Amino acid sequence: MSSLNGEREFRINIAIDGPAGAGKSTVARKVAKRLSYVYVDTGAMYRAVTWDMLNAGIEADDEAAVLERMGLLDVELVPGEDGQRVRLSGRDVTDEIRSLAVSRTVSRYAQIEGLRAELSAAQRQMALRKGVVMDGRDIGTTVLPDAEVKIFMTATVEERALRRFRELPESEAITLQQLEREIAERDELDRNREVSPLVCAEDAIVLDTTLMSIEEVADAIASEAERILARVN
Ligand code: DC
């Protein structure tokens, strides 16, 4: 739809939050493509920092060391032909950050206030000119509280584990039951941390995607965006 794409047209920001494996990134990428908006995967930024800390041997409970090292890092999300690439101080780490080692520890680093402050500031910067679909845990509540469309995506933990299980490379030795337990633990950490916990924004639309297809969820979000855009354009 040309009215959604024109440079001079009003653009909006779309915030998509929810627990691990709810399908946020797949859906966010689709919605961004439909609207010709930029997709920003904030989880990838937390993962990239975690990957670096693990390599540097810096534990999440050594906050001072984490923050000192953080000052040296440059996390970039670069739109590419086959989707967004993640670069850490110039190195492409797109595949490395999806490892189980990173998934298992990222929530611990993501609890550190100074680290969150830096990544949130970078995320806000990316959304300044509008036209972003940003997914994460605290986008509608903390990073972009003024986003015109806020979505909170959920699904049962069983369904979310199954979705993540299907995405994992075969080289990762883990059973579905184990993955389910790990996802439940990660949700617990993300929901109960002191700084910017995973909570549903008061003005978010809640979508339980357990029984919905990716297309149905993307349609629901795109229609909401189009409804808002029709009002202002
Ligand atoms: O979306 P994901 O599973 O790739 O996110 C990885 C971790 O990063 C997740 O456990 C919580 C954290 N995260 C966060 O705390 N805030 C965000 N905005 C995005 C992710």
Boltz pocket constraint, residues with backbone or C-beta under 6 A from the ligand:
constraints:
  - pocket:
      binder: B
      contacts: [[A, 20], [A, 21], [A, 42], [A, 43], [A, 44], [A, 46], [A, 47], [A, 103], [A, 106], [A, 107], [A, 110], [A, 135], [A, 136], [A, 137], [A, 138], [A, 139], [A, 186], [A, 190], [A, 196]]
      max_distance: 6.0
